[in-house]
């Protein structure tokens, strides 16, 4: 399964497009856009699609084409971004199309950046989606299967009433996780890896390209690729805290904490190397990520610099 361009990249490209057509990108904003495009190949693909869409809208007669962007500008920012993200994926945009990279936004269940969802499946199992996540549910007479397209999910399996009982699998771009009467988290990470954390009981993991299957027990976490698996480690503190809208840090490096926080807010959030190794502990509420940054600034020797709403850098505090 080829990994599509991420939902996060699509949404951020939509944010940039909204800002560009609203005339809100000054020199620093354009610099931020250039940096974002260079950061990952998916970002450039998403932006090329955005530019292609803008060109298409300009070619449509006035009152039909660019006026769609005008209406979006008058709406709330979040609604505009969602609308543009969908336009970016529409076949009429004529660039990558639905099949190559639109899987996330056409999935059975999905969340936007900063959103979480709780879904009860037909067999009584529960599917929880974290921020910017997408999953398809494929249940049939012989198998219960979830395909994780992007992001992170928590699965709480229920006993199957069918006889014989159907296996419960989660499929990622790197392989398959088989539930063994369990509660577990699966995350599709960048760099062609999946991460699995088992909260209860156990799972069996099968890398997709013929790697050796192995069992992962409760309280443990592992990253794996299509062929190999990394070392099995203790589950990170508060692995499932996002279900309650919290982010838990236990002597976590600031750079790693900010990378996790950035998944829950649009735009770029960067950490200067000089403060990357500061450590942080605490429980933070994800519904207000700006407040989290303010708390960090109050308690650590850092300065939070906001170039635009979508471009935030964390630097050492100047004496």
N, C-alpha and C positions, 0 to 999 in steps of 0.2 A: 504494500500500500504506500504510494508516494505521498509524503507529507505536504499538504497544501499550504499556501501562504496563510499565516496565522490571522485569526479574527482580530487580534490586537493590532497587527500591522494595517489591516484594512480600516479599522476604526480610527487609528491615528492619522492615516492618510486623509480620511474624511475630515478630521479636525483641521488639518493643515489646509485642505481645500476650502473649508468654510472661512477660515481666517483670511486666506488669500483673496477670495472674492468679496469679502467684507472690507478689504483695504486695511486690515489690522496688522499686517506683517511689515514692521519697520526693518532697519538694517540688522538688528540683533535677532529678530524673528526669522529673517531669511537665512541668517547664519545657522540658527538652530535647525531650520528645515534641512539645510545642506548637510549638517552633521548627522541628523537622523537618517537621511537617505543613505549616507555612507556607512552607517553603523552595521547594516545587515542586508544581504541581497534581497530578502523579502520586502524590506522597506522600500527599496528602489522599484521593485515590481509593483508594489501597491501604489507608489507615487506615479509611475508611468500610467497606470490605469486611471488614476485621478486626473492626470493631464489629458488623457485621451477622452475621458468623460467631459471635461470642460470644453474641449474642442468640439465634441459632438453637440453639446448644448448651444455653443455659439453659432453652429451651423444651422440650427433650427430657427424658423422665423421668430422675430420678437413677439413676446406675449406668450410663447409656448416654451421656448428653450431656457435662456438665462433667467427668465422670470421665475422659474422653479427654484433657482438659487436665491432669488430675491425673497420669495416667500419663506424659504428656510431661514434666511437671515433675520426675518422678523419674528420667527419662532424662537423658542428657547434653544440654547446652544445644543443641549443634549438631543433634542428631537431633530434638529437639523443634521447633526452628525449621523444619527441612525438612518435618516432618510437618504443621505448621501452615500452611506455605506451600502445600502441596498441598491442604489443606482449604480454604484461601482461594480456590483455583481450582476446587474441585469444584462441579458443577452444583447440589448440594444446598445450597451456601452461598447460592444464590438472589440474587446481586447483579449482578455483571457477566458471569459465566459464562465458559465456555472460549473462545468465539469472539472476544470483544472484546479480551481482554487476557491470555489464558492461553497465547499462542503460544510464549513462551520455554520454559515448563516442560513443554510437550508436544512440543518439538522433537525431531528425530532425535538430536541431540547437544547436550549442555548441561553447564555447570559451575556450581557454587555459588561464593559469594564465597570467594576464597583458593584455589580449585581450578584446575588446568590439566589438559588432556587432549590426547592424541595419537591421531588416528584415521586408519587407512589405508583409503582409499576403494576401490571396486570396480575402478577403472581403474588403480590403483597410485599415484594422487596421495595426498598427505598433507594432512590438515586438523588444525591445532593450534588449540585453543580456550584463550583467556586466561580470567582470572577473570570470573565472573558473565556468561557468554556462552552464546548459543544459536544453532544453525544447523540448517536443514533441507537435506538432499541430495536433489536431483531429477535423476536421470540417466534418459534415455530413448534411443530409437534415433537421435535427431537432435541431442541437446544434453546437455551436462554443466552442471548449474546448482546453485549453493549459494545458499540464501536466508539472509542474516544477520538474525536476529531481534533480537539484542541483543549488546552487548559487542564483542569483538575476536577476529579469527581471523587465522592465518597459513596461506596456501595455497602448497603446493609441487606444481606440476602435473607430471604424467607424460605422455609421448606416448600418444596414443590408438590402440589397435589397430583400432578400427572404420575402415571405408573407405566413404565419405570420413571423415576425422577429424572428430570432433564439436567444436564450439567449447566452451570452458570459461568460464563466466560466474559472477560473484558478484553477487547482487542485494541492494541495501539499500533502505531507505525513500526514498532520494534518487535512485537510479539504478542503473546496471549497469556493472560492471568486467569487461572481456574480457581474459583472460590471453593473452599473446603469448609462450608458452614461458618461464615465469617463476616466480619466488618473490616473494610480495608479502603485505602486511598490509592488512586492511580493518577499520576501527573505526567502529561506529555511535555517534556522539556525541550529547549533548544539544543542544538548540537547532536541531534539524532539519538536521544536517550529518553527512556521512560523511567519514572521512579515509582516504586510501590512501597507503601507503608501499611503494615498489618496491625490493626487495633485489637482484633479478637480472633482466636483460633488460628487458621493458617491458609495460605494459598500455594498453588503450584505455578511456577513461571516457566514458560517455554519461549526462548528467543526465536525470532521468526525465521532465521536462516540456518536452521539445523543445530543450534547450540544445545548443550545438555540441559534438560529440564531440571529444576531444583525447587525445593520447598522452602517457604519463608514463614517463620512462626510469628506469633503475636509479639508486639513490642520491638519489632525490627523493621529495617528499611533497606532498600537496595536500588541501585540504578543499573539498568541493563540496556544493551544495544541489540541489534539484530543477530549478533553472533556471540557476544560475551556478556558477562555480568561483573559488576564491580564488587568490592568487599561488602559483606553484610554488616550493617551498623545498627546501633540502638536507634529507635524511632526518635526523631527530633521532638523537643518539648512542645506541647500544644499543637501537635500535628493537625488535629481536627478542630482547633479553636475557631477557625474561620466560619464554621457552621453557625456559631453564635455571634458572628460579626467581630471577632477579636483576632489580634495578631500577638503571639507570645514570643518573647525573646528571653533567652537564658544565657547570659554572657556571650551574646552574638556579636560578631564584628559589625561595625556600623555599615560598611559597604554591603555586606550580605543582607542586613536588615532593610536597607533602602532599596535594594534590588527586589526584595519581596514586597515591600510597600508599593513600589512602582507598578506592580501588577494590578493594584486596586485603584489607580488614578490615571487619567489620560495624560499624554505628553511624556516628556523626558524628565527623569529624576536622577541626577548624577552626583557621585561622591568623589571629592578630590583625594588623591593618594595620601596626602598629609594626614587626613583624619580617618582613612579607611579602616585602620586597625583599632580604633576606639571600640570599647565593648559596651553593650547595652543590655539591660534586663528589665522586664516589665510586661504588663498586659495592656494593649492599646486597642481602642475602639476604631474599627475600620470605616464607620459611617462618616467620620470627619478626618480625612487624611491631612488636611491643613493644620488641624489641631495637633496631630501627632508630630508634625514638623516643628510646630511651636514648642511643644514639650521638649523635644530633643534640643532645640536651640536654648531653652532655659536651663537645661541640666548638663549640657556638654559644651566644651570649648569650640563651638562651631558657629558659623553664620550661614543662614539660609538665604540665598539670593534668587529672587524671582525675576528673570528677564522678561518672561511673559507668563500667562497663566499655565502654559503647557511646557515651559522650559525652566526648570528649577535646578540650581547647583548648590551643593553643600560644601563649604570651604572652612578652613581654620578661622576662628575668630581673631580679628586683629586687636592687639593690645591698645 
